[in-house]
Amino acid sequence: MGRGSHGPAGALLIQRLSFNVGVELGQLIFIAVVLVAIHLVQRVYELPRQAVVASAYVIGTIAAFWSIERFDSMFM
């Protein structure tokens, strides 16, 4: 039969793939909603150039922190 109470190995693979695809689709939907919201705000209010640059640095800093944290956890 399969592995434990999960059913056949193929079913487990499909479950994992479905979960991962669902997570990725959720992230894409969230990004789309944020981009639409930003576009709507920019139609009403013009953001200063410094705000755009500062937000890019904040996002990059957070991404670097998470990357280092995950890299570190690989060797613990």
C-alpha positions in Angstrom: 0.0 0.0 0.0 1.6 3.2 1.0 3.6 4.9 3.8 1.8 5.0 7.1 -1.7 6.5 7.2 -0.9 8.9 4.3 -2.0 6.5 1.5 0.1 5.7 -1.5 3.3 7.5 -2.1 1.9 9.2 -5.2 -1.0 10.7 -3.2 1.5 12.2 -0.7 3.5 13.7 -3.6 0.3 15.3 -5.0 -0.6 16.6 -1.5 2.7 18.2 -1.1 2.7 19.7 -4.6 -0.8 21.0 -4.1 0.1 22.6 -0.8 3.2 24.3 -2.3 1.3 25.5 -5.4 -1.4 26.9 -3.1 1.2 28.8 -1.0 2.8 30.3 -4.1 -0.5 31.3 -5.5 -1.4 32.9 -2.2 1.8 34.9 -2.3 1.2 36.0 -5.9 -2.4 37.1 -5.0 -1.1 39.1 -2.0 1.5 40.9 -4.2 -1.1 41.7 -6.8 -3.4 43.2 -4.1 -0.5 45.3 -2.7 0.5 46.5 -6.2 -3.1 47.5 -7.0 -3.3 49.4 -3.6 0.0 51.2 -4.3 -1.2 52.2 -7.8 -4.5 53.6 -6.4 -2.6 55.5 -3.6 -0.2 57.0 -6.2 -3.1 58.2 -8.3 -4.3 60.3 -5.3 -1.0 61.1 -3.6 2.5 61.4 -5.1 5.1 59.6 -3.0 8.4 61.4 -2.6 11.3 59.7 -4.3 13.1 59.3 -1.0 10.2 57.1 0.3 10.5 54.8 -2.7 14.3 54.5 -2.2 13.9 54.0 1.5 11.3 51.3 1.1 13.6 49.4 -1.3 16.4 49.5 1.2 14.1 48.2 4.0 12.9 45.3 1.8 16.5 44.5 0.8 17.6 44.5 4.5 14.8 42.2 5.6 15.5 39.8 2.7 19.2 39.7 3.5 18.4 39.0 7.2 16.1 36.2 6.3 18.6 34.7 3.8 21.4 34.8 6.3 19.2 33.3 9.0 18.1 30.4 6.7 21.6 29.9 5.6 22.8 29.7 9.2 20.1 27.2 10.1 21.2 24.9 7.4 24.5 24.2 9.3 23.1 24.0 12.8 
